[in-house]
Amino acid sequence: MAVTVSLVALFGLVLFFLLRSHSLSTGSAFVAAGFGFFLASTGVAGPINEMAAAIVHAIPNL
């Protein structure tokens, strides 16, 4: 749960700055889609949450 809330905050902050700078690209589309999936918690959010948790758990091993 804490990872999901943190990722929603991170994606929201990044999306805010991308929209503010009028930067529209593939990266900003990914951020917006990720923010939407985490925020809405749709059926696709489960696999996205699992992938995000796996990435968070893999970061200390780098």
C-alpha positions in Angstrom: 0.0 0.0 0.0 2.8 2.4 0.9 4.5 1.8 -2.5 1.3 2.5 -4.4 0.7 5.8 -2.5 4.3 6.8 -3.0 4.1 6.0 -6.8 0.9 7.9 -7.1 2.5 10.9 -5.5 5.7 10.5 -7.7 3.7 10.1 -10.9 1.4 13.0 -10.0 4.4 15.3 -9.3 6.2 14.4 -12.5 2.9 14.8 -14.5 2.4 18.2 -12.9 5.8 19.4 -14.0 5.4 17.9 -17.5 2.1 19.7 -18.0 3.5 22.9 -16.6 6.5 22.9 -19.0 4.2 22.0 -22.0 6.4 19.0 -22.6 4.4 16.5 -24.6 6.2 13.3 -25.6 6.1 9.6 -25.3 7.6 9.8 -21.8 4.9 12.2 -20.6 2.2 9.9 -22.0 3.7 7.0 -20.0 3.7 9.1 -16.9 0.1 10.1 -17.4 -1.0 6.6 -18.1 0.9 5.2 -15.1 -0.6 7.9 -12.9 -4.1 7.1 -14.1 -3.7 3.4 -13.5 -2.4 3.8 -10.0 -5.0 6.4 -9.2 -8.0 4.6 -10.6 -6.9 1.1 -9.4 -8.4 -0.6 -12.4 -8.1 -4.2 -13.2 -4.8 -3.5 -15.0 -3.4 -1.9 -11.8 -2.7 -5.2 -10.2 0.0 -6.3 -12.6 1.4 -2.7 -12.7 1.5 -2.7 -8.9 3.4 -6.0 -8.9 5.8 -4.8 -11.5 6.4 -1.5 -9.5 6.9 -3.5 -6.3 9.4 -5.8 -8.1 11.3 -2.8 -9.3 11.3 -1.2 -5.9 12.6 -4.4 -4.4 15.3 -4.8 -7.1 16.7 -1.2 -6.6 18.7 -2.1 -3.4 20.3 -5.0 -5.3 21.8 -2.8 -8.0 
